[in-house]
Amino acid sequence: MDPDADAIAKAQRGDRQAQTVVLEHYARALRYLVSKSGAGAEADDRMQDLYAKILDVLPRYEKDRGAALGTWIFAVAHNWLVEQRRRRRLKLVPLEHAPDLADERPSAEQKVAAAELRALLDGALLALSEEHRRVFVLAKIHGQPLEAIAIAEGVALGTVKSRLHRATAEVVLRLGPALDEVRKP
């Protein structure tokens, strides 16, 4: 369950105590999400930056649009973490060592194959109902525990498991041929 509407409204208006209540409510799930992003030793710094991002955009949350606050916060967190990952840090090495470094970037063929697979996955996800898509994305892409998803969605754990099973079956059915191609040696 999300924090009560009064706490959310106060947090949106900048009340520090209410903001703390909202952040603490999702802290465990957000920490798990950050840990899965490969933050390592920077996890605490990333958590603080993520909290700042959430508080910055919290006034834009509108319950009337249909998303539960937890789902909305996880979407904000996911987008922020993806953006952080895109900002890769450059490796600085002495010029004389540059020829010895392997190019770690994917080949053109790998980029094309990954883009095609991503497009197929996006299409498969768009074909899912909204409730199945949210559960699938939170569980399979964000790695959220099912219990946290049940709380965020405001439904029973069994409902989350059922939605995830149906969504996974539908995605696998739609991606079947493409997955077979990826598995080929």
N, C-alpha and C positions, 0 to 999 in steps of 0.2 A: 504494500500500500504506500502511496505517496504521503508526504507530510500533509497536515490539514491545510485547507484552502487559506485560512487566516495566516499561517506561517509562510506559505508561498507568497501571498500578496505582500506581506511585510518584507520578505526577503527581496522581492522585486523592487520595492521602494527604497532599498538600501539599509534596512534594519540589520545591523551586524549580528545580533543574537539570533534572529530568524535565519539569516544566511548560514550561520554556523549549524543550526538545526538541519537545514536542507542539505548542506554538504556532508555533515556527519551521517545523515540517513543513507547516502549513497557512497560513502567513503570506502567501504570494504569492496564493493563491486567495481568502483573506479580504480582502486589500487590493483585489483586483479587484472583489469583491462590494461593498465599501464605496465604491469609486470609482463604481460603477454606481448607487449610491443617491443621488448628487448631493451628496456631502459637500463637494466643492470644497476650499476652504482649510482646512476643519475635518477633513480626512481623517485626519491624524495623531492628533488628539484622539479621533476616533471609533474609530480602531483601538485605542487604549489602553483606551477604555471597553468596546469589544467583547471585548478580551482579558480584562479584569476580569470581564465577564459569563460568558465561557466557563469561566474558572477557578473562578468561583463555583458554577457548575452541574456542572462536570466530575465531582464525586463521585457524581452521580446517574446517570451513564452506565453502562448494563449491556449488555455485549457479548452476553449470552445472549438479549437481546430481538430480535436479528436484524439490527439496523442497524449498518453499519460506522461506526467512530468519525468518519470524514470526513463521511459522510452526516449523522450526528447533529450534528456541529459546524456544518455548513452550515444545518441546520434551526434550530439555536439562533441562529445569526447572522442568518438571514432573519427570524425572529420578532422579534429584538431590533431590527433595522433598520426593520421595519414599525412597531413600537411607537414608535421615535424619530420616524418620519415623521408618525405620528398626533399627536404632541405639537407641533403647529404653534405657531410663535411669533407672538404678536400684533404687529401694526404699530401703533406709537404715533405719532399725528399730532396736531397742534394741532386743537382742536375746530372752529375756523373753516374748516379744510381738509376736514373730514369729508364734507360734501355733494359734494365734487368727486371723491371716490374711487369707483371702480367696484367693484361687488360681484363679487369673483372666485369666489364660491362657485357650484357648478353649480346649474342650475334643478331644480325638482322632477321635471320630465320626464326630465332627464339623469340624475338620481339613480335613478329607477325603471328606466330603460333599462340603466344600468350594473349595478344590482343583479340584474336579470333575466339579463343576459349573464354576470355572475359566477356566478349559480346554475347556469346551463347549463354553464359551464366546470367548475365543481365537480363536477357530475354526470358530465361527460365524463371528468374525471380519475379519479373514483371507479370508473368502468367499466373503467379500464386495470388491467392486472396491476401488482402492487407494483413490480416491477423496471422496467417501462416508465414507470410514474408517476414514480418517483424520477428517472430519467434526463430525462424531459420537464420536470419541475419545475426541476431543477438547470440544464438547458440553456436552456430557453425563458423561464422566469420569473426565475431568478436570474442568467442570463447567464453561467454557468460555462463555461470552455473544455472541450471534449470530452476533452482529455487529462487534465485535473484530475478529471473525472467518472470516467474509466476508472481512475484511481489510487484514487479514493475508493470506487468500487464493487469494485475488485479484479478487473476483467475487461479484456479486450483492447479497444483503441480501436475495432476493427471491430465488436465486440459492442455497444459504446455507440452507434455510428452506426446499426446495424441497429435497436436498440431505439428510438432517437430517431425514426427514419424511420417505424417501425410505429406508435409512439405518436402522432406528428404526423398521420399519415394517419387514424387512428381519431378523434382529436379534431376534425379538420377535417370528417370525415364526420358526426359527431354535431352539430357546430355550424354546418354548412353553411347551413341556412335562416336562422339568426340572424345569421350573418355577412353574408349577402346583404342583410338588413334594415338592418344598420349601415352598409353601403356606399351605400345609396340616398341621393340628395341631398335 
